[in-house]
Amino acid sequence: MTGLVKSLLALVGLAVVAYVVLFIPLGRYTLYQHAQRIAGTDEAQELGDEAAIAAERLREHVEGELDQHVRDAGPRDAGIDTGAAR
């Protein structure tokens, strides 16, 4: 029963936060509208482009490291005694 109460309270809290973000104005705009306007600036677009480039470089680096570790480890069954040779 206590899990249900906690879940309901979390849901109510989420609904309140969503209502504030979407409908309560902070100055001339709601928080959601402020975020949209900020995200639409040239600087934010540039930041997004740079973040995408950095993420791609990170992905390539991780894939390279993973490939190297897999090659260094040898075949998948190397060193495993299955008892078949007995």
KAQUIZI-V108947 format. One record per residue. PHI is phi in degrees with one decimal (none if undefined). OMEGA is omega in degrees with one decimal (none if undefined). Layout:
# KAQUIZI-V108947
phi & omega
PHI & OMEGA
PHI & OMEGA
This chain:
# KAQUIZI-V108947
phi & omega
none & -177.8
-67.4 & 176.6
-65.7 & 178.2
-64.6 & 179.7
-63.8 & 178.7
-62.0 & 179.0
-64.1 & 178.8
-65.1 & 177.7
-63.8 & 177.7
-63.7 & 178.8
-65.1 & 177.4
-63.7 & 177.8
-60.5 & 178.0
-62.5 & 179.0
-63.8 & 178.7
-64.1 & 179.2
-62.0 & 179.3
-61.0 & 178.7
-61.6 & -179.8
-63.3 & -177.9
-63.7 & -173.0
-91.2 & -169.8
-124.2 & -177.6
-93.0 & -179.4
-71.5 & 171.8
-111.7 & -170.6
82.3 & -178.1
-84.7 & -173.2
-129.7 & 173.0
-76.7 & 179.0
-59.6 & 178.0
-62.8 & 179.1
-65.6 & 175.7
-59.9 & -179.0
-62.6 & 177.8
-62.6 & -178.9
-66.2 & 178.5
-66.2 & -178.7
-65.0 & -179.6
-83.8 & -178.9
-74.1 & 178.7
-60.7 & -179.3
-63.9 & 179.8
-67.4 & 177.2
-64.0 & 177.9
-63.4 & 177.7
-60.2 & 178.5
-62.9 & 178.4
-63.6 & 179.6
-65.8 & 177.9
-65.7 & 178.2
-65.3 & 178.0
-64.6 & 179.2
-63.6 & 179.0
-64.8 & 177.6
-64.2 & 177.6
-62.0 & 178.4
-63.8 & 178.7
-59.3 & 179.3
-62.4 & 179.7
-63.8 & -178.9
-64.8 & 178.2
-62.1 & 178.2
-62.6 & 178.4
-63.5 & -179.8
-64.4 & 177.6
-59.4 & -180.0
-63.4 & 179.7
-65.7 & 178.8
-66.9 & 178.1
-64.1 & -179.3
-68.3 & -176.7
-75.5 & -179.0
84.7 & -179.4
-61.8 & -175.0
-61.3 & -176.1
-97.4 & -178.8
-63.1 & 176.1
83.8 & 180.0
-96.1 & 179.0
-90.4 & -179.1
-89.9 & 179.8
82.7 & -178.0
-71.6 & -177.0
-82.3 & -176.3
-79.3 & none
